[in-house]
Amino acid sequence: MQVVKEVGSREWLKLSAYAAGLTRKAWVEVTWLSVKGGQEVYAYLISSWIRKL
């Protein structure tokens, strides 16, 4: 995945390496919609390019 570090500066990281560096505060509670109805789950929300997905 490509991470924007500073304005104009980008770095490619493996998704597993990026995820390993996340803290507890990075996760937010969201409603996950399903056939059974909404369920509250914790997710990390990000906008990024993911290469070879």
PDB file of N, H, CA, C and O in Angstrom:
ATOM      1  N   MET A   1       0.844  -1.169   0.000  1.00  0.00           N
ATOM      2  CA  MET A   1       0.000   0.000   0.000  1.00  0.00           C
ATOM      3  C   MET A   1       0.889   1.232   0.000  1.00  0.00           C
ATOM      4  O   MET A   1       2.009   1.206   0.510  1.00  0.00           O
ATOM      5  N   GLN A   2       0.384   2.295  -0.570  1.00  0.00           N
ATOM      6  H   GLN A   2      -0.526   2.317  -0.984  1.00  0.00           H
ATOM      7  CA  GLN A   2       1.157   3.530  -0.654  1.00  0.00           C
ATOM      8  C   GLN A   2       0.717   4.475   0.463  1.00  0.00           C
ATOM      9  O   GLN A   2      -0.472   4.760   0.611  1.00  0.00           O
ATOM     10  N   VAL A   3       1.673   4.953   1.239  1.00  0.00           N
ATOM     11  H   VAL A   3       2.638   4.722   1.119  1.00  0.00           H
ATOM     12  CA  VAL A   3       1.399   5.852   2.357  1.00  0.00           C
ATOM     13  C   VAL A   3       1.969   7.229   2.036  1.00  0.00           C
ATOM     14  O   VAL A   3       3.129   7.349   1.641  1.00  0.00           O
ATOM     15  N   VAL A   4       1.154   8.266   2.205  1.00  0.00           N
ATOM     16  H   VAL A   4       0.212   8.169   2.526  1.00  0.00           H
ATOM     17  CA  VAL A   4       1.613   9.641   2.001  1.00  0.00           C
ATOM     18  C   VAL A   4       2.149  10.138   3.340  1.00  0.00           C
ATOM     19  O   VAL A   4       1.394  10.312   4.297  1.00  0.00           O
ATOM     20  N   LYS A   5       3.470  10.366   3.397  1.00  0.00           N
ATOM     21  H   LYS A   5       4.083  10.225   2.620  1.00  0.00           H
ATOM     22  CA  LYS A   5       4.107  10.777   4.650  1.00  0.00           C
ATOM     23  C   LYS A   5       4.087  12.289   4.823  1.00  0.00           C
ATOM     24  O   LYS A   5       3.725  12.788   5.889  1.00  0.00           O
ATOM     25  N   GLU A   6       4.465  13.005   3.805  1.00  0.00           N
ATOM     26  H   GLU A   6       4.758  12.599   2.939  1.00  0.00           H
ATOM     27  CA  GLU A   6       4.468  14.466   3.816  1.00  0.00           C
ATOM     28  C   GLU A   6       3.923  14.913   2.463  1.00  0.00           C
ATOM     29  O   GLU A   6       3.713  14.093   1.569  1.00  0.00           O
ATOM     30  N   VAL A   7       3.704  16.169   2.325  1.00  0.00           N
ATOM     31  H   VAL A   7       3.875  16.835   3.051  1.00  0.00           H
ATOM     32  CA  VAL A   7       3.208  16.676   1.040  1.00  0.00           C
ATOM     33  C   VAL A   7       4.197  16.297  -0.063  1.00  0.00           C
ATOM     34  O   VAL A   7       5.345  16.744  -0.061  1.00  0.00           O
ATOM     35  N   GLY A   8       3.744  15.479  -0.994  1.00  0.00           N
ATOM     36  H   GLY A   8       2.812  15.117  -0.995  1.00  0.00           H
ATOM     37  CA  GLY A   8       4.592  15.064  -2.104  1.00  0.00           C
ATOM     38  C   GLY A   8       5.492  13.887  -1.811  1.00  0.00           C
ATOM     39  O   GLY A   8       6.174  13.415  -2.721  1.00  0.00           O
ATOM     40  N   SER A   9       5.530  13.389  -0.590  1.00  0.00           N
ATOM     41  H   SER A   9       4.976  13.773   0.149  1.00  0.00           H
ATOM     42  CA  SER A   9       6.387  12.269  -0.222  1.00  0.00           C
ATOM     43  C   SER A   9       5.528  11.020  -0.017  1.00  0.00           C
ATOM     44  O   SER A   9       4.597  11.028   0.789  1.00  0.00           O
ATOM     45  N   ARG A  10       5.842   9.954  -0.745  1.00  0.00           N
ATOM     46  H   ARG A  10       6.598   9.948  -1.399  1.00  0.00           H
ATOM     47  CA  ARG A  10       5.069   8.711  -0.661  1.00  0.00           C
ATOM     48  C   ARG A  10       6.003   7.530  -0.438  1.00  0.00           C
ATOM     49  O   ARG A  10       7.169   7.554  -0.833  1.00  0.00           O
ATOM     50  N   GLU A  11       5.464   6.499   0.202  1.00  0.00           N
ATOM     51  H   GLU A  11       4.517   6.480   0.522  1.00  0.00           H
ATOM     52  CA  GLU A  11       6.261   5.317   0.501  1.00  0.00           C
ATOM     53  C   GLU A  11       5.385   4.071   0.316  1.00  0.00           C
ATOM     54  O   GLU A  11       4.221   4.059   0.715  1.00  0.00           O
ATOM     55  N   TRP A  12       5.956   3.022  -0.294  1.00  0.00           N
ATOM     56  H   TRP A  12       6.901   3.031  -0.618  1.00  0.00           H
ATOM     57  CA  TRP A  12       5.235   1.761  -0.448  1.00  0.00           C
ATOM     58  C   TRP A  12       5.573   0.865   0.733  1.00  0.00           C
ATOM     59  O   TRP A  12       6.746   0.664   1.048  1.00  0.00           O
ATOM     60  N   LEU A  13       4.548   0.326   1.388  1.00  0.00           N
ATOM     61  H   LEU A  13       3.595   0.489   1.132  1.00  0.00           H
ATOM     62  CA  LEU A  13       4.712  -0.594   2.512  1.00  0.00           C
ATOM     63  C   LEU A  13       3.852  -1.822   2.291  1.00  0.00           C
ATOM     64  O   LEU A  13       2.832  -1.763   1.604  1.00  0.00           O
ATOM     65  N   LYS A  14       4.266  -2.933   2.874  1.00  0.00           N
ATOM     66  H   LYS A  14       5.094  -2.982   3.432  1.00  0.00           H
ATOM     67  CA  LYS A  14       3.390  -4.102   2.900  1.00  0.00           C
ATOM     68  C   LYS A  14       2.258  -3.783   3.857  1.00  0.00           C
ATOM     69  O   LYS A  14       2.474  -3.139   4.884  1.00  0.00           O
ATOM     70  N   LEU A  15       1.059  -4.225   3.532  1.00  0.00           N
ATOM     71  H   LEU A  15       0.884  -4.748   2.697  1.00  0.00           H
ATOM     72  CA  LEU A  15      -0.099  -3.964   4.368  1.00  0.00           C
ATOM     73  C   LEU A  15       0.105  -4.523   5.774  1.00  0.00           C
ATOM     74  O   LEU A  15      -0.306  -3.894   6.748  1.00  0.00           O
ATOM     75  N   SER A  16       0.730  -5.689   5.896  1.00  0.00           N
ATOM     76  H   SER A  16       1.064  -6.200   5.104  1.00  0.00           H
ATOM     77  CA  SER A  16       0.972  -6.291   7.211  1.00  0.00           C
ATOM     78  C   SER A  16       1.916  -5.434   8.051  1.00  0.00           C
ATOM     79  O   SER A  16       1.735  -5.340   9.265  1.00  0.00           O
ATOM     80  N   ALA A  17       2.909  -4.813   7.441  1.00  0.00           N
ATOM     81  H   ALA A  17       3.056  -4.890   6.455  1.00  0.00           H
ATOM     82  CA  ALA A  17       3.833  -3.943   8.169  1.00  0.00           C
ATOM     83  C   ALA A  17       3.123  -2.675   8.646  1.00  0.00           C
ATOM     84  O   ALA A  17       3.364  -2.206   9.758  1.00  0.00           O
ATOM     85  N   TYR A  18       2.261  -2.131   7.812  1.00  0.00           N
ATOM     86  H   TYR A  18       2.066  -2.512   6.909  1.00  0.00           H
ATOM     87  CA  TYR A  18       1.512  -0.938   8.193  1.00  0.00           C
ATOM     88  C   TYR A  18       0.569  -1.247   9.352  1.00  0.00           C
ATOM     89  O   TYR A  18       0.496  -0.491  10.320  1.00  0.00           O
ATOM     90  N   ALA A  19      -0.157  -2.372   9.248  1.00  0.00           N
ATOM     91  H   ALA A  19      -0.098  -2.987   8.462  1.00  0.00           H
ATOM     92  CA  ALA A  19      -1.119  -2.765  10.280  1.00  0.00           C
ATOM     93  C   ALA A  19      -0.439  -3.023  11.615  1.00  0.00           C
ATOM     94  O   ALA A  19      -1.011  -2.735  12.667  1.00  0.00           O
ATOM     95  N   ALA A  20       0.771  -3.560  11.587  1.00  0.00           N
ATOM     96  H   ALA A  20       1.236  -3.794  10.733  1.00  0.00           H
ATOM     97  CA  ALA A  20       1.508  -3.848  12.827  1.00  0.00           C
ATOM     98  C   ALA A  20       1.844  -2.573  13.598  1.00  0.00           C
ATOM     99  O   ALA A  20       2.034  -2.624  14.813  1.00  0.00           O
ATOM    100  N   GLY A  21       1.919  -1.446  12.922  1.00  0.00           N
ATOM    101  H   GLY A  21       1.765  -1.404  11.935  1.00  0.00           H
ATOM    102  CA  GLY A  21       2.252  -0.181  13.572  1.00  0.00           C
ATOM    103  C   GLY A  21       1.064   0.616  14.085  1.00  0.00           C
ATOM    104  O   GLY A  21       1.248   1.692  14.653  1.00  0.00           O
ATOM    105  N   LEU A  22      -0.167   0.106  13.894  1.00  0.00           N
ATOM    106  H   LEU A  22      -0.316  -0.768  13.433  1.00  0.00           H
ATOM    107  CA  LEU A  22      -1.359   0.834  14.344  1.00  0.00           C
ATOM    108  C   LEU A  22      -1.512   0.754  15.865  1.00  0.00           C
ATOM    109  O   LEU A  22      -1.193  -0.264  16.481  1.00  0.00           O
ATOM    110  N   THR A  23      -1.999   1.833  16.451  1.00  0.00           N
ATOM    111  H   THR A  23      -2.258   2.660  15.951  1.00  0.00           H
ATOM    112  CA  THR A  23      -2.253   1.864  17.889  1.00  0.00           C
ATOM    113  C   THR A  23      -3.735   1.630  18.158  1.00  0.00           C
ATOM    114  O   THR A  23      -4.540   1.634  17.227  1.00  0.00           O
ATOM    115  N   ARG A  24      -4.099   1.429  19.412  1.00  0.00           N
ATOM    116  H   ARG A  24      -3.444   1.427  20.168  1.00  0.00           H
ATOM    117  CA  ARG A  24      -5.501   1.239  19.795  1.00  0.00           C
ATOM    118  C   ARG A  24      -6.358   2.446  19.411  1.00  0.00           C
ATOM    119  O   ARG A  24      -7.520   2.288  19.036  1.00  0.00           O
ATOM    120  N   LYS A  25      -5.798   3.633  19.502  1.00  0.00           N
ATOM    121  H   LYS A  25      -4.854   3.761  19.806  1.00  0.00           H
ATOM    122  CA  LYS A  25      -6.549   4.858  19.207  1.00  0.00           C
ATOM    123  C   LYS A  25      -6.865   5.009  17.719  1.00  0.00           C
ATOM    124  O   LYS A  25      -7.710   5.824  17.350  1.00  0.00           O
ATOM    125  N   ALA A  26      -6.206   4.244  16.874  1.00  0.00           N
ATOM    126  H   ALA A  26      -5.519   3.582  17.174  1.00  0.00           H
ATOM    127  CA  ALA A  26      -6.423   4.332  15.431  1.00  0.00           C
ATOM    128  C   ALA A  26      -7.742   3.688  15.006  1.00  0.00           C
ATOM    129  O   ALA A  26      -8.235   3.966  13.912  1.00  0.00           O
ATOM    130  N   TRP A  27      -8.319   2.837  15.847  1.00  0.00           N
ATOM    131  H   TRP A  27      -7.919   2.611  16.735  1.00  0.00           H
ATOM    132  CA  TRP A  27      -9.539   2.099  15.516  1.00  0.00           C
ATOM    133  C   TRP A  27     -10.768   2.864  15.971  1.00  0.00           C
ATOM    134  O   TRP A  27     -10.766   3.461  17.047  1.00  0.00           O
ATOM    135  N   VAL A  28     -11.828   2.851  15.153  1.00  0.00           N
ATOM    136  H   VAL A  28     -11.830   2.365  14.279  1.00  0.00           H
ATOM    137  CA  VAL A  28     -13.082   3.527  15.484  1.00  0.00           C
ATOM    138  C   VAL A  28     -14.240   2.536  15.382  1.00  0.00           C
ATOM    139  O   VAL A  28     -14.180   1.576  14.614  1.00  0.00           O
ATOM    140  N   GLU A  29     -15.286   2.775  16.158  1.00  0.00           N
ATOM    141  H   GLU A  29     -15.335   3.555  16.783  1.00  0.00           H
ATOM    142  CA  GLU A  29     -16.456   1.916  16.114  1.00  0.00           C
ATOM    143  C   GLU A  29     -17.357   2.347  14.958  1.00  0.00           C
ATOM    144  O   GLU A  29     -17.702   3.523  14.841  1.00  0.00           O
ATOM    145  N   VAL A  30     -17.733   1.402  14.111  1.00  0.00           N
ATOM    146  H   VAL A  30     -17.453   0.447  14.206  1.00  0.00           H
ATOM    147  CA  VAL A  30     -18.597   1.673  12.961  1.00  0.00           C
ATOM    148  C   VAL A  30     -19.703   0.621  12.899  1.00  0.00           C
ATOM    149  O   VAL A  30     -19.590  -0.442  13.509  1.00  0.00           O
ATOM    150  N   THR A  31     -20.755   0.918  12.171  1.00  0.00           N
ATOM    151  H   THR A  31     -20.847   1.782  11.676  1.00  0.00           H
ATOM    152  CA  THR A  31     -21.836  -0.042  11.976  1.00  0.00           C
ATOM    153  C   THR A  31     -21.578  -0.821  10.697  1.00  0.00           C
ATOM    154  O   THR A  31     -21.482  -0.242   9.615  1.00  0.00           O
ATOM    155  N   TRP A  32     -21.466  -2.143  10.828  1.00  0.00           N
ATOM    156  H   TRP A  32     -21.544  -2.614  11.707  1.00  0.00           H
ATOM    157  CA  TRP A  32     -21.245  -3.025   9.691  1.00  0.00           C
ATOM    158  C   TRP A  32     -22.605  -3.583   9.287  1.00  0.00           C
ATOM    159  O   TRP A  32     -23.232  -4.315  10.053  1.00  0.00           O
ATOM    160  N   LEU A  33     -23.059  -3.238   8.090  1.00  0.00           N
ATOM    161  H   LEU A  33     -22.550  -2.642   7.468  1.00  0.00           H
ATOM    162  CA  LEU A  33     -24.370  -3.672   7.621  1.00  0.00           C
ATOM    163  C   LEU A  33     -24.298  -5.105   7.102  1.00  0.00           C
ATOM    164  O   LEU A  33     -23.339  -5.484   6.429  1.00  0.00           O
ATOM    165  N   SER A  34     -25.311  -5.889   7.418  1.00  0.00           N
ATOM    166  H   SER A  34     -26.090  -5.582   7.964  1.00  0.00           H
ATOM    167  CA  SER A  34     -25.387  -7.259   6.930  1.00  0.00           C
ATOM    168  C   SER A  34     -26.848  -7.651   6.793  1.00  0.00           C
ATOM    169  O   SER A  34     -27.738  -6.863   7.112  1.00  0.00           O
ATOM    170  N   VAL A  35     -27.097  -8.857   6.326  1.00  0.00           N
ATOM    171  H   VAL A  35     -26.374  -9.498   6.067  1.00  0.00           H
ATOM    172  CA  VAL A  35     -28.456  -9.366   6.176  1.00  0.00           C
ATOM    173  C   VAL A  35     -29.143  -9.438   7.534  1.00  0.00           C
ATOM    174  O   VAL A  35     -30.355  -9.242   7.624  1.00  0.00           O
ATOM    175  N   LYS A  36     -28.384  -9.717   8.590  1.00  0.00           N
ATOM    176  H   LYS A  36     -27.400  -9.876   8.517  1.00  0.00           H
ATOM    177  CA  LYS A  36     -28.932  -9.831   9.946  1.00  0.00           C
ATOM    178  C   LYS A  36     -29.170  -8.473  10.595  1.00  0.00           C
ATOM    179  O   LYS A  36     -29.701  -8.407  11.704  1.00  0.00           O
ATOM    180  N   GLY A  37     -28.794  -7.411   9.939  1.00  0.00           N
ATOM    181  H   GLY A  37     -28.363  -7.464   9.039  1.00  0.00           H
ATOM    182  CA  GLY A  37     -28.939  -6.070  10.502  1.00  0.00           C
ATOM    183  C   GLY A  37     -27.587  -5.462  10.815  1.00  0.00           C
ATOM    184  O   GLY A  37     -26.547  -6.072  10.566  1.00  0.00           O
ATOM    185  N   GLY A  38     -27.606  -4.249  11.367  1.00  0.00           N
ATOM    186  H   GLY A  38     -28.451  -3.753  11.569  1.00  0.00           H
ATOM    187  CA  GLY A  38     -26.357  -3.569  11.689  1.00  0.00           C
ATOM    188  C   GLY A  38     -25.672  -4.169  12.897  1.00  0.00           C
ATOM    189  O   GLY A  38     -26.324  -4.544  13.872  1.00  0.00           O
ATOM    190  N   GLN A  39     -24.357  -4.260  12.829  1.00  0.00           N
ATOM    191  H   GLN A  39     -23.827  -3.956  12.037  1.00  0.00           H
ATOM    192  CA  GLN A  39     -23.557  -4.794  13.925  1.00  0.00           C
ATOM    193  C   GLN A  39     -22.423  -3.820  14.182  1.00  0.00           C
ATOM    194  O   GLN A  39     -21.777  -3.365  13.237  1.00  0.00           O
ATOM    195  N   GLU A  40     -22.169  -3.492  15.435  1.00  0.00           N
ATOM    196  H   GLU A  40     -22.693  -3.861  16.202  1.00  0.00           H
ATOM    197  CA  GLU A  40     -21.081  -2.575  15.776  1.00  0.00           C
ATOM    198  C   GLU A  40     -19.753  -3.329  15.781  1.00  0.00           C
ATOM    199  O   GLU A  40     -19.607  -4.331  16.481  1.00  0.00           O
ATOM    200  N   VAL A  41     -18.793  -2.851  15.005  1.00  0.00           N
ATOM    201  H   VAL A  41     -18.912  -2.037  14.436  1.00  0.00           H
ATOM    202  CA  VAL A  41     -17.458  -3.442  14.938  1.00  0.00           C
ATOM    203  C   VAL A  41     -16.429  -2.311  14.974  1.00  0.00           C
ATOM    204  O   VAL A  41     -16.772  -1.150  14.752  1.00  0.00           O
ATOM    205  N   TYR A  42     -15.177  -2.649  15.253  1.00  0.00           N
ATOM    206  H   TYR A  42     -14.898  -3.592  15.433  1.00  0.00           H
ATOM    207  CA  TYR A  42     -14.097  -1.671  15.212  1.00  0.00           C
ATOM    208  C   TYR A  42     -13.341  -1.825  13.901  1.00  0.00           C
ATOM    209  O   TYR A  42     -13.050  -2.940  13.467  1.00  0.00           O
ATOM    210  N   ALA A  43     -13.027  -0.698  13.276  1.00  0.00           N
ATOM    211  H   ALA A  43     -13.263   0.207  13.629  1.00  0.00           H
ATOM    212  CA  ALA A  43     -12.345  -0.717  11.986  1.00  0.00           C
ATOM    213  C   ALA A  43     -11.330   0.413  11.931  1.00  0.00           C
ATOM    214  O   ALA A  43     -11.445   1.410  12.644  1.00  0.00           O
ATOM    215  N   TYR A  44     -10.343   0.239  11.077  1.00  0.00           N
ATOM    216  H   TYR A  44     -10.250  -0.570  10.498  1.00  0.00           H
ATOM    217  CA  TYR A  44      -9.380   1.294  10.797  1.00  0.00           C
ATOM    218  C   TYR A  44      -9.701   1.796   9.405  1.00  0.00           C
ATOM    219  O   TYR A  44      -9.649   1.025   8.446  1.00  0.00           O
ATOM    220  N   LEU A  45     -10.029   3.066   9.273  1.00  0.00           N
ATOM    221  H   LEU A  45     -10.071   3.692  10.051  1.00  0.00           H
ATOM    222  CA  LEU A  45     -10.464   3.631   8.005  1.00  0.00           C
ATOM    223  C   LEU A  45      -9.328   4.406   7.360  1.00  0.00           C
ATOM    224  O   LEU A  45      -8.693   5.249   7.993  1.00  0.00           O
ATOM    225  N   ILE A  46      -9.083   4.105   6.088  1.00  0.00           N
ATOM    226  H   ILE A  46      -9.599   3.419   5.574  1.00  0.00           H
ATOM    227  CA  ILE A  46      -7.967   4.741   5.373  1.00  0.00           C
ATOM    228  C   ILE A  46      -8.315   4.861   3.898  1.00  0.00           C
ATOM    229  O   ILE A  46      -9.033   4.025   3.350  1.00  0.00           O
ATOM    230  N   SER A  47      -7.801   5.906   3.260  1.00  0.00           N
ATOM    231  H   SER A  47      -7.217   6.585   3.705  1.00  0.00           H
ATOM    232  CA  SER A  47      -7.885   6.050   1.818  1.00  0.00           C
ATOM    233  C   SER A  47      -6.475   5.867   1.274  1.00  0.00           C
ATOM    234  O   SER A  47      -5.560   6.587   1.672  1.00  0.00           O
ATOM    235  N   SER A  48      -6.293   4.918   0.378  1.00  0.00           N
ATOM    236  H   SER A  48      -7.037   4.332   0.055  1.00  0.00           H
ATOM    237  CA  SER A  48      -4.956   4.658  -0.137  1.00  0.00           C
ATOM    238  C   SER A  48      -5.039   3.848  -1.421  1.00  0.00           C
ATOM    239  O   SER A  48      -6.082   3.283  -1.749  1.00  0.00           O
ATOM    240  N   TRP A  49      -3.925   3.802  -2.142  1.00  0.00           N
ATOM    241  H   TRP A  49      -3.078   4.261  -1.875  1.00  0.00           H
ATOM    242  CA  TRP A  49      -3.778   2.920  -3.286  1.00  0.00           C
ATOM    243  C   TRP A  49      -3.180   1.619  -2.766  1.00  0.00           C
ATOM    244  O   TRP A  49      -2.230   1.644  -1.984  1.00  0.00           O
ATOM    245  N   ILE A  50      -3.727   0.481  -3.194  1.00  0.00           N
ATOM    246  H   ILE A  50      -4.499   0.460  -3.830  1.00  0.00           H
ATOM    247  CA  ILE A  50      -3.163  -0.801  -2.817  1.00  0.00           C
ATOM    248  C   ILE A  50      -2.739  -1.508  -4.099  1.00  0.00           C
ATOM    249  O   ILE A  50      -3.565  -1.803  -4.963  1.00  0.00           O
ATOM    250  N   ARG A  51      -1.454  -1.773  -4.208  1.00  0.00           N
ATOM    251  H   ARG A  51      -0.783  -1.534  -3.506  1.00  0.00           H
ATOM    252  CA  ARG A  51      -0.890  -2.368  -5.411  1.00  0.00           C
ATOM    253  C   ARG A  51      -1.141  -3.871  -5.423  1.00  0.00           C
ATOM    254  O   ARG A  51      -0.987  -4.538  -4.400  1.00  0.00           O
ATOM    255  N   LYS A  52      -1.525  -4.399  -6.572  1.00  0.00           N
ATOM    256  H   LYS A  52      -1.650  -3.857  -7.403  1.00  0.00           H
ATOM    257  CA  LYS A  52      -1.724  -5.842  -6.792  1.00  0.00           C
ATOM    258  C   LYS A  52      -2.782  -6.437  -5.879  1.00  0.00           C
ATOM    259  O   LYS A  52      -2.573  -7.499  -5.294  1.00  0.00           O
ATOM    260  N   LEU A  53      -3.911  -5.764  -5.754  1.00  0.00           N
ATOM    261  H   LEU A  53      -4.081  -4.901  -6.230  1.00  0.00           H
ATOM    262  CA  LEU A  53      -4.988  -6.295  -4.952  1.00  0.00           C
ATOM    263  C   LEU A  53      -5.892  -7.164  -5.781  1.00  0.00           C
ATOM    264  O   LEU A  53      -6.870  -7.706  -5.266  1.00  0.00           O
TER     265      LEU A  53
END
